[in-house]
Amino acid sequence: MTTAEEGSLRNREAEASQRARLEANLQKIEALTQRLTAALAQRKLPNPALEAPGQELFVKAGAAYLAEMAQHPGRILEHQLGYWAKALKHYVEAQHVLARGKLAAPADPGPRDRRFSNPLWDSHPWFNFLKQQYLISAEAMRTAVDDLENLDERDRRRVEYFTRQIVDMMSPTNFLATNPDALERAVATDGQSLVDGLENLVRDLEAGRGDLLVTLSDPAAFRLGENIAATEGAVVWRNELIELIQYAPTTEKVHRIPLVIFPPWINKFYILDLKPSNSLVKWIVDQGFTLFMVSWKNPDASYAATGMEDYVQQGYMAAIEQVKAITRQKTVNAVGYCIAGTTLALTLGLMARRGDRSVNSASFFTTLTDFSDPGEFIPFLDDDFLDAIEAQVARDGVLSKYFMTRTFSFLRSNDLIYAPAIRSYMMGEPPPAFDLLFWNGDGTNLPAKMAVEYLRLLCQQDLLATTGFPLSGELVRLSDVKVPLCAVACETDHIAAWEASFNGIKKMGSRDRTFILTQSGHIAGIVNPPGRGKYGHYISDAPVEGAPAEWKAAARFVKDSWWPQWGAWLAGRSGAMVPARQPGGPDHPVLAPAPGTYVSEVVEV
């Protein structure tokens, strides 16, 4: 056989192989389309009131813009001329480059945006034109909203939020036909990436029974109790709301006063016990503390009438009493993270009014107790959304984890929605094996009554920081919290802004108050083990008072994790060293190995 014949044979074999792949993919697409149709058929009718703000906000925004036109026509004209001048200037520059016979883009002096990292966004005239026109339009929309003078601050921030959502959604990177990364991948794989992407999309729709939430982490990469939430311990007590986990000691002696952590029940507790290398739980145990962890029940509709009072009585107070009984101590140290910190403040206020001194000290991680400025949650705390949530939970008995996950994701839509969707559905990539994102996707439901009380009484009406929160026959205020306390806030926290956290701590009645400000956000700032030098923290001996910015300006910066700083503070309030305690006791038999049973329950709504 000649060389030419061998080459022809190889070409025919390659073509046959390509045709076979194409036929297989066409069959796969047909099967996936049937699955897609079946998944979409399961979708419940959406609640329109939870999909967008009420008409009142649109009316206010429109009226404000009309008033702006009447009062400042020159400014409106300046906006319009500025926008058209930039858009036209770029169009002319692009035409000028092409007219010289070069298939290239004009110079791109604008700021860098990681969404447009592919070199084609800068070098290819079509993709560069799309990017530049999008960024010019986005800037014009933001400027128009920023300059509105006839909206109150709350409505302004809501309009800014929803404008940002529209701008982010319309990025050309979010569409297959205008995403060079996805198009290059499709060509390089002979379309296999698109078939894989469709399979990923169908998988997520099936998992959501017609509702779409992007899978952020490989669901098969982690197993609870094996390579995540794997710190040795045991469930030593259980009721209808909590499992109480006691961790096995790793030191011969431990501090006399035990520590109990109350994690948020919006997600699972193991955010504090991920891999051994970044587990705060393991680190605490290794420092010589007897550690207990509350694992919350994932509620179904039968928990509809469970409210904040139940969480305080059956969760906090019950856990504290059991920890005291197991360790034979009169007091405990307590930690509350996020919403669990808010509720810990409620509990401490109630205990103070009752003369109960069971808590020796309290630590608050990224906790809001003063909601006068609820930060990025402002868009969801007006009556239009809260009325809709109240109606939804009245039907379902719980606030579904779907709504919670979606809300938190939209606060960082580019990172938690669009970028993962592009990788999964356009590029056809499998989700990564990332422990933090695995936890992020492992959400829980909220009981109907508790969700409404939290959103109405704490977030919207700010009763704890103002007139008082009604709880078990008492009216609890922040000033009732009088135990020694340490608060840890995160500098770029988009859920619990550190300034708001500082202001809440400032209103508490404790004389012994320590505030630590760590770098990074709501999760990464807390899950920040020492020795890596990734995020530092601010600490000060000055009183927790005055303006947050003034406190920070006077604080000293430490270029490492806050864990040792807090550990030293806690050790000073945990008593002498005593022989290590094994989990359980005569009246508290081991019910299950850690991480327990409640953490793995899946409840669909």
Beta strands, then each sheet from edge to edge (+ up, - down):
strand 1: 233-238
strand 2: 242-247
strand 3: 253-255
strand 4: 259-262
strand 5: 291-296
strand 6: 332-337
strand 7: 359-365
strand 8: 398-399
strand 9: 446-447
strand 10: 469-471
strand 11: 474-476
strand 12: 485-490
strand 13: 513-518
strand 14: 537-539
strand 15: 556-558
strand 16: 577-579
strand 17: 592-593
sheet 1: 15+ 14- 13+ 12+ 7+ 6+ 4+ 5+ 2- 1+ 17-
sheet 2: 3+ 16-
sheet 3: 8+ 9-
sheet 4: 10+ 11-
end
